[in-house]
Amino acid sequence: MKRRLSAWLLVLLLVVSLCTVAADANAPTYETTILFTHDLHSHFLPQPAENGGESGGYARLKTAIDAEKEKHPDALLLDGGDFSIGSLIQTLYTTQAAELRTMGALGYDATTIGNHEFDHTGTGFAEMLTAAKDAQTAAFGVLASSQYPAPIEDYREQYDPLTLDLPTLLEANYRPAGSNPDQELIQQAMDNYGVQETMILERGGVTYGIFGLMGVDADECAPTSGFEREDAVQAAKRCVASLQEQGAQFIICLSHSGTGDSLETSEDEDLAKAVDGIDVILSGHTHSTLAEPIVVNGTYIVSAGPYCRNLGVLTVEWKPSGERTVTDYRLVPIDETLAEDPDTAAMVETWKTKVGESYLSRYDLTYDQVLTTTNFDLNTPHSGIQEGNNLGELVADAFLWVTENLEVNAPDVNTVSVTADGVLRAPLRTGDLTATQAFDVLSMGVGADGTSGFPLVAVYLSGKELKAAAEVDASVTPIMPAAQLYMGGMEYAFNTHRMFFNRVTDAQLYPTSFSDGSRSGAAAEIEDDQLYRVVTGMYSAQMLGTVKSKSMGLLSLEPKMADGSPVMDFNDCILYDKDGNEIKEWYALAAYLESFGKDGVPERYASEKGDGRKTVSRSWSPAGLLKSWNWITWTVVLVVLALILLVILLIRLAIRRVRRRKSRKHQ
């Protein structure tokens, strides 16, 4: 009887397993296509490409999107944040919300928040959301009051999508801090727009779950946000669980965190490893361009590169059981081979007109106004490679030129100018140079006047601190490439093989003649106890005060007022022109370029490695390594010698003990 029962149970199990296999074999296979971008940075218009041709532009992007949607009608269109800050159209950010409204017209389903969305501070972010929602509400009001009967949605195509469609904004772990005095105002704007942690999207018979995250480094790059960040892993686990409960079959994370060279610096790889259930991470912030998806813990991590250079395309075939296959992954170049979508092109022209009316008019400039020409490229620095740079030195010279030609009541004192790798956002390519290209180079930030662009400020440093600034360039750049400096009115030399914080071997001032733009006259020694005027952008000036903590107290730069007292508010140091306008970083560059006229950018800027004002040595020559040691090197050398002597002493003591033991044995 028992044998018969066992046999029947075995047969039953076999039948059940066969049915399960058959059911799985007959399970439906779904196809998911995701079209994606990230770090668009307000690149509404094409930019000159490094190897000729053009790159980017939203009118061409729309053509690529439409072509892909013809092949995949159910495709999702998603973005990974930093959709703002990077071109003159960003000057409409708080008043017109040009970026979000254009993304809505392009058909984006959702995006997330990047750190540059807070360049106008947290309240500026709130103003942008309010401007976007007000425009949409006004458009719907016009539509509702027209002769068309409800439902309004039936008539959307008869109205400008620029005013009707907005992408969903997703953010799960970044919210206004309780200590932020504007918390209520910002939260109200977010609620009114409809910012949410997650969304459920039904498309092509599939239920998608999508959520957004802010990364650690991105948060650190938004010091004026007034927001607080929840741990990304914790927030992601909560979102995945919630979306699964709501029936999501395919889960996508829009992460403004990024990937890196190692797991320790690759936040999105770490996220995928720590959180189960995420099918795709769209990774922004680090401007990565991934030729193939990174696969971690069954999660596909994708990035298409910044500045609208590519449209990413990912197609995955999958079954509810978990079986998945990538059938297509491409980065579609957005370049001159694509035609411009006429409606999008017209929309961009509308924004350009508004920029001219609301922002450029105060500078007597127009959007496409040609300032001068160049016969060579002025490239952005190669991050992490310590050397001079022609664009960096051009910008530093522009800041000096401003003090002689634009600044009102400029004092007649020794002045040095400084700019940093991290604020130089775009190159200047061979050919005509326009007002918008000058802005693109220095597009970050906002001034005390509430308008786009960091203003120039003037602070004072002692000669000792000025030399320490050169040491920051020499010693901090390898671990923080954005800190690499380019100076005007000062030249220095350093050896990369010398001790940290003692790499600079020579530093001196040089007089600059802007009549011919050359360095002229005899160099002057830098006196440690004398105060020198330093002109730089607001952001760079604020970073000077962080040098002490970044160098573990070994270097110190304390920005001062002309009387030697500490700077309490950098707004007190802003440079103004004769009309009372803030002198913006970008306008200093534009005005300097315009001063070259038809002659074009001088040949002294032709070398990509600069004109020699920064001399970088990688020599192992004893003469260079032993020159001008400071207390840091002497301390390290003495500590090392002490350790060597200690080791020798311990070895000698050990030898003596061994000898004594042997001697005792023979007695």
VOLO-22315 format. One record per residue (C-alpha): x, y negated, z. Coordinates in steps of 0.001 Angstrom, whole numbers, plus 524288, in hexadecimal, padded with zeros to 5 digits. Layout:
REM residues N
XYZ;...
REM end
This chain:
REM residues 667
800008000080000;80AFB7F6AD803A5;8124B7F9D07F726;806067F7057EF0F;803F97E9ED7F5EA;812247E60F7F3A5;810FF7E97D7E54E;804B27E13E7E3CE;80B467D5B47EAA7;8170B7D6F27E199;80E3C7D6DB7D5A3;806D27CB107DAF8;813657C3757DD44;8180E7C6BF7CF95;80B627C1FC7C995;80BBA7B5547D17F;819D87B2A57CD9F;816DB7B52F7BF47;80B467AC097BFF2;813DD7A1A47C640;81E1E7A2F87BB8C;813947A2667B122;80D7F796777B77C;81AA678FAB7B828;81D5C792F77A9F7;8105178D137A635;81219781007AED5;81159774407A748;81DF476D817A345;81DF575ED97A4FA;82648754B779E26;82A777485F7A53B;8312173D3179E34;8369D731D67A5F4;83B557257F79F27;843E371DE47A878;84C5A711E87AAD9;852BF70B937B69B;85ACF6FF6F7B98A;854B56F7C57AE5D;8591F6EB147B4D0;850396E21F7ACFB;856CA6E5C07A01F;84B506E139797DE;8540B6DE2478C48;85EB56E5B378514;86CC06E3877895F;8792E6E48078121;87E986F24B78263;88CCE6F54E7857E;88F796FBE977876;8875C6F2DD7700A;878CE6F29876DCA;86EF16F00D7788C;869A26F71878457;85CC56F63A78B9F;851076ED5C78A4B;843166F04C78E5D;83D486EEE1780AD;8461E6F9E277BF7;843AD7019A78863;8350A7011478584;8378C706A7777EE;83F13711FF77DEF;8346F7143D78827;829C77149777DD9;8318A71E2777575;8334972770780DF;8250B7265E784C6;8210672A2F77717;8284A736F97793E;823F2738497876D;816D87315A7896C;8165373574797B6;823F97307479AF9;8261F728CE7A786;82D9571BF07A6E2;8350C7193C7B384;83F9C7101B7B8AD;8497B711297C3BA;84A0A703147C89D;8527E6F6EC7C70D;849906F2807BC1B;84CF06E4487BF21;858D76DB287BFAE;861C76DAF27B3DE;85D236D0EE7A9EB;857536C35C7A949;849966C8E77A92D;84BC76CCC87B763;84A2D6BE3E7BA84;83B856C0D97B912;83C1A6CBB07C34E;834D06C50F7CE75;82B646BD1E7C619;827E86C5D47BA8C;82C616D3A47BE5B;8310C6D5397B05A;837B86E2447B2FA;82C306E9937B8E9;8225E6E3DB7AF66;82AB76E7837A3AB;82CC16F53B7A902;81E0C6F65C7AA05;81CB56F26F79BD3;8270E6FC74797FE;81EB5706F679E45;8266270A6E7AA89;81EC17130A7B3C3;8272C710587BFBD;833D670A817C4B0;83A8A708FF7D1CD;8416F6FDE27D8D3;850006FB5D7D6FC;859066F2E87DF11;8591F6E8037D4DE;84A7D6E66C7D660;84E866DF577E2E9;858436D5CB7DD0B;84E0C6CB507DFA3;84CC46D0AE7ED8D;841296D8367F2CF;838146CC977F146;83C376CB187E312;838B46D95F7E0FB;82B606D6917E6F4;8298A6CAB57DE34;82C9E6D3087D24D;822686DD2C7D618;818636D2937D874;81B466CC1F7CB5A;8197F6D9237C456;80CBB6DC347CB25;8075A6CE677C97C;809DB6CF027BAD4;802E96DC0E7B9EF;7F7706D75C7C236;7F5F36CB1D7B9F6;7F5E56D31C7AD7D;7EBA16DC5F7B2AA;7E3926D0A97B6D2;7E3A26CB627A8F8;7E02B6D8C07A3CB;7D5246DAB47AD75;7CF286CD937AA3B;7CF6F6D02079B90;7C43A6D4F67933A;7C89D6E31B7947F;7C0876EBA679D9C;7C6AF6F46D7A7E5;7CE756FCEA7A917;7D9A46F36E7A71C;7E35B6FE657A482;7DCC5701057976C;7E1896F3E579253;7EFA16F38C79750;7F54E6F4B0789A3;7EEAE6E81578584;7F6A56E07678F93;804FC6DDCD79188;80ADE6E95D79902;814F46DFE879E63;80A9D6DB107A7E2;803526E7A97AA85;80C786F3207AC81;815F96F48E7B7C9;81E11700757BB72;81B77706F57C871;8261A7032F7D221;82A6070E897DACC;8326670D317E741;832477171B7F25B;83D94713787FB54;83F6C704C17FA41;836876FB2080100;836F46ED6F806FB;83E456EDE5813E6;836E06EB1882066;840E36E09B82392;83E576D9A38169C;836906CD2581945;8307F6CE9680BBC;82C976DCC780DE1;81DF96DA3C80D50;81ED86D1CB80112;8273A6DBC87F9E0;81EF26E7547FE0E;8129B6E0647F9D9;818626DE047EC4D;81C676EC607EB67;80EE46F0DA7EF7D;808536E78F7E5FE;810AC6EC8B7DAB6;80E646FA8D7DEDB;81C286FECB7E275;81B0A70CB57E75F;823A1717EC7EBE5;81E79722027E263;815437236E7D6F1;80DCC72E857D091;80D2F72DB77C1C9;80503736CB7B952;80AAF738177ABBC;808E7742C67A17C;802B174C517AAE5;80DB474AD87B4CC;80D06744877C233;8197473CBC7C487;81E14737DE7D1B2;8275B72C3B7D159;82E15724A97DC3F;838C871A507DD9A;844B8718E27E66F;84F2B70ECC7E9D0;85D10713C27EC1D;86704710727F6A7;870727090D7EDD3;86561702147E6DC;860216FD597F3E8;86DAD6F8637F7A3;86DF16F1017EAB5;8617A6E9B87EE8A;865B16E24F7FAC8;85B0A6D8007F942;84FB76E1667F756;84AD36E0C680551;846C16EF05803B3;84A066FB1880BA7;84D1870866805CC;8483D7158880A6B;850FD7215D80852;84EED725BA7FA37;84EC8734547FD3C;844B273293807DF;83C1472A2D7FF22;83D91733727F389;8396373F487FB78;82D59737E37FFFE;829FE733C67F218;82BF2741537EC4A;8233E747717F6AD;818A773D337F48D;818F573E957E5BE;8186474D5D7E677;80C8B74C6A7EF67;80620743C67E51F;8084674E2E7DAC5;8145F748FC7D3E5;819E97532F7CAA2;8260E74B977C682;82CE9741FF7CFAC;83591736B67CB4B;83DBF72DB77D3C6;8413E720117CF0B;84D9C71DDA7D6DB;85592711647D74C;8610D7185F7DDA1;869C871DAE7D2F1;873E37280D7D02A;88292727D77D26F;88F2672F427D099;88D3D737AE7DCB1;881DC73CA27E4B6;885AA7333E7EFA2;883C07278E7E686;878D372D5F7DE48;86CA172A1C7E5E9;862FD7304B7DC7A;86A7773D237DC02;86A4873D317EAD5;85BA773A6A7EA84;858FD745AA7E127;8611474ED57E97B;859CC74B117F5F1;84BBC74AC17F0DF;84491756077EA62;839807540C7E0CC;83E61748787D8AD;83E3774C217CA49;844E473FEF7C4D7;84C5F7349B7CAD2;84D4B728937C22A;859DC722C87C7A5;85C917142F7C725;865C470A5F7CDAB;8733E70FBF7C9F3;8710F70CFE7BB61;8748371B287B865;872F7720637AA9F;870F572F1C7AB5D;872C57366679E8D;86C87742437A50C;863F4743637B11C;86A9D746A37BDF4;863F67527F7C3F5;86402753A17D2D6;85B2475CD37DA81;8529575E827CE78;850CD74FC47CCF6;8545B748DB7C043;85B3B73BC07C282;85AF7732B67B6B1;86081725397B368;8605971DD77A676;869F8712D07A942;86747704697AC04;8632A6F8307A496;8592C6FEA179B96;8642E7053A793FA;85CC77121479333;84F62717F7794D8;85097724DC79BFE;848527305A7975C;8469C73CAC79F8A;83D97747C679B91;83BA8753617A49A;833A075FA47A211;82F15765AC7AEC8;825B876F0F7B52F;81ED476D9D7C239;82713778FC7C72B;8330F770357C6B3;8396A774B47BA11;83E9B768C07B2C7;8465F766247A669;84B9B759377A148;8481675955792EA;84C6174B7078FCC;8553F741767962F;859787359478E70;85E1B727AB7906F;8583571FE87853D;860FC7142378232;859BF7072F7820A;861717004777772;860796F8E776A8A;85C117052D76348;84EB7703DF769BD;844996FA4F764C5;83EE36F0B076E77;830DF6F278772A6;82AA26E58F76E6A;821646E41D779FD;82C586E643783CD;8354A6DD0777C4E;82ABA6D28777CD6;829216D4D778B6C;837BE6D2F878DA6;837666C656785C5;82C956C19A78ECC;835516C3F179A84;840B96BD0D793EE;8384E6B10C791B1;834266B0E679FEE;842756B1FB7A43C;845E86A63079BF7;83AC669E327A194;83C436A2047AFDC;84AE06A4527B1C3;854196A0817A6CD;84E95693017A494;8555068DE57B0DD;8625F691B47AAC9;85F3468BFB79D60;861096998479796;858AE6A28F78F5D;858156B16379003;85FFF6B496783D2;868356A84078390;876036AAF777E9D;8802E6A5977880F;88C9E6A982780F8;892B26B53A77A1F;89D116BF6277D2A;8A6136C72B77463;8A7EC6D1DB77E80;8A02F6D955788B2;8A03D6D520796D9;89D056E1BA79DD5;898056E46D7AB6D;8A2A36EA397B41F;8A54D6F8BD7B419;8A0BE6FB6F7C1F1;8AB537013A7CA75;8B6976FE4F7C11C;8BEF36F3D67C77E;8C3416E9F87BD67;8C02B6DC7F7B81E;8B40B6DA4E7AFDE;8B1106D0007A5B0;8A2A76CE867A90C;8A5626CDA67B7A4;8AFC86C3497B575;8A70D6BBAA7AC1C;89C6B6BB3D7B67D;8A5FC6B7407C131;8AAF96AC407B875;89CF86A7FE7B5CA;89AE76A64A7C467;8A71369DB77C52D;8A2EF695F77B92D;895F2692F57BFB3;89CA668C6B7CB47;8A327682E77C1E5;897F8680C87B86C;88A9A683807BE7F;88B56683257CD4D;88705676557D356;8903C670837DD89;89A2067B7E7DC13;8A587679627E58A;8B32B677C97DFF2;8B982683747E6D6;8C05C690047E326;8B5C86992D7DE3D;8B5C56A7A67DB15;8AA6C6AEA77D475;8A6866BCD67D626;89D446C6607CFB4;89B9F6D4F97D1C9;89A0B6E10A7C966;88CB86E3FB7CF38;886386D76F7CA9D;88A9F6D8507BC5E;87EFF6DF387B644;881076DE727A77E;88C016DC5B79D92;88D3E6D1B17936C;88EC76D7B7785F2;895A06D23E779F3;88D526C821772D0;884486BD3677717;882736BB9A785BF;875136B6F678A21;86F0D6B19679682;868466BE8479925;875156C5FB797EF;87B6E6BD097A1F5;8700C6BFB47AB18;871326CE677A901;87F326CE277AE16;87B396C7F57BB19;86CE46CB547BC6B;86C146CF447CAAE;865AC6C89A7D616;85DA56BCCB7D978;8613D6AF687DEAD;85C636A7297E9E8;853DD6A07E7DFAF;84C706AD467DDCB;8507E6AEE47CF90;858486B9E07C966;867096BA197C9FB;8708C6B9387D533;875886AB487D722;883E46A7E57D85D;888876A4B17E60E;894FE69EAD7EB53;89B0D6A39B7F7F6;8A8786A2107FDEA;8B2896AC7480146;8BFDC6AB2680768;8CBA76AE857FF29;8CD386BADF80728;8BF316BEB380412;8C1256BB627F5BD;8CC4A6C5267F549;8C3826CECB7FC6B;8B9836CD1F7F184;8C3DA6D18B7E7DC;8C66B6DD047F0F7;8B7F96E0757F081;8B92B6E1727E1C6;8C5836E9A17E2D3;8C1616F2D97EDC3;8B2846F3A77EE16;8AFE36F5247DF7B;8B3BC703A77DEE4;8A8FF707107E8A1;89F686FC407E4CC;8A0EF6F8DD7D644;896BE6EE0C7D6D6;89FF76E6907DFFA;8AA5E6E4987D57A;8ACF76D5FF7D490;8B0936CC7D7C9C2;8B5B26BF1E7CD6F;8B7F66B1D97C77A;8C26E6A88E7CC7C;8C9FC6B38D7D318;8D2F46BE567CE74;8D7DE6CA187D5E6;8DEA66D71E7D45A;8DD206E4157DB4F;8E20E6F2047DAC7;8D7DC6FCC97DBC4;8E1C67060D7E220;8E45C6FD677EDE2;8DDAE6FEBD7FB0B;8CF3A6FB4A7FBC4;8CD266ECFE7FF84;8DB636EA157FC5C;8DB3D6EBCF7EDB0;8DC3D6DD8E7E9B7;8EA5B6D99D7E74B;8E86F6CBD77E232;8DD966C18D7E215;8DDC46B34F7DE0E;8D5546A85E7D8C7;8D6856A3517CB03;8D104696AC7C559;8C755698297BA2E;8C59A68E6D7AF3E;8B80168F157A96E;8BBB56859F79EB0;8C20F6913779817;8BDB969B877A1E6;8CB5A6A06F7A49F;8D2816A2C07B142;8DBC3697537B214;8E5E3691BE7BB4D;8EDC2697F97C618;8E7AF6A2197CF0E;8E58C69E247DD32;8E7A36A65B7E941;8DBC36A9DF7F17A;8DD326A4837FF53;8D7856ADBB8097E;8D1E36A30C81236;8CC6D69A3F80788;8BE1869AAD80389;8BB0169D0B7F53F;8ADFE69B197EE7C;8A8676A78F7E882;89D526A7067DE9B;895AC6B37A7DC07;887D76B89B7DAA6;87EBF6B95A7E660;87EFC6C8367E6E2;88DCA6C9157E64F;88F006BEB17F0DA;885FD6C64C7F9D2;88E366D2787F79E;89A936CB787FC4B;895D66CC7280A3B;8948B6DB418094F;8A2ED6DD548062D;8A6856DEB881484;89D356EA16816B6;8A07B6F07A80998;8AF1D6EFF380CB9;8AD376F4BC81ABB;8B1A16E79181FDC;8BEAA6E7B4818AF;8BAC86DC7080FC6;8B2386D0E381303;8AC056C68480A61;8A3A46BC818115C;89D446B2C080808;89E646A50680D84;899546976C80B1D;8A2AE68C9C80710;8A51F689138155B;8A924696FC81893;89CAE69AB381FCF;896596A7D681C3D;88BD96A7F7811BC;87ED06A9F281883;876256A90D80C64;87B616AAF97FE90;870586A27C7F96A;87818697137FF1E;8833769A737F5C9;87BA869A947E8E4;88133692857DD94;8780E688C37D6EC;878A2680FE7CA4B;875CB672737C8E0;86737675327C75F;8668967CA07D430;8656668A1D7CDE2;86C55695F27D369;877BE699BE7CAAE;874F86A7F77C7CE;87FD06B1BB7C4F8;87A3B6B4A47B790;878C36A6437B410;886E96A3B77B7C9;88ABE6AE107ADD1;881386A8CB7A39F;8862A69AE17A522;8946469F4D7A480;891A86A70679819;88A9C69B6279229;8968A692F1794F1;89E5769B2878B29;8955C696AB78026;897E869B4A7725C;8A5FB69EE3775BB;8A0FA6AABF77CFF;8A63A6B1CF788F1;8B4F76AF2C789BE;8BE996B9E378660;8C4016B99779437;8B8586C215797EC;8BAA06CBE778CFE;8C1BF6D62F794F7;8B8406DF5F79B9F;8C1E16E07A7A707;8C2146D1E07A940;8CC916C78A7A801;8D5CB6CC7E7B28E;8D0BE6C4E87BE3E;8CEB56D2277C4C1;8DAAC6DB057C3B7;8D8756E9337C75E;8E4516F1F37C955;8E4507009F7CAE6;8F2F5701A77CCB9;8F9C970AA77D67E;905C3701E17D661;90B34700867E44F;90D356F1F97E210;8FEA96F02A7DFCD;8FA416F9747EA7D;903056F39F7F508;900276E54F7F224;8F8ED6DC997FBDB;8F3AE6E667805A7;8E9596E11E80EDC;8E5DE6E5CD81C81;8DC976F01181715;8E7466F70580F74;8F1076F59C81A98;8E7206FB4882425;8E43D706E281B61;8F2C97094A818F0;8F5EC7089E8277C;8EAA3711C482AB0;8EF3F71B5D82058;8FD4571A9A8255B;8F87871C918333C;8F0D97288C82EEF;8FCB872DE7827C6;9053472BC3833D6;8FACE7322A83C31;8FA6173DFA83337;9094073ED583358;9093B73DE684237;8FEE87488384367;9067A7514483A28;912EB74F3B841F3;90BCB7523184EAC;9061575E86848A3;9139D762D484414;919437608E851A9;90E83768C1857E2;91110773D584E68;91FA6773438515B;91D36773578600F;9147E77F4B85EFF;91EC57865785705;9293A7826F860DC;92123787BF86C20;91F57794BA86543;92E0179668863C1;930DB79356871FA;
REM end
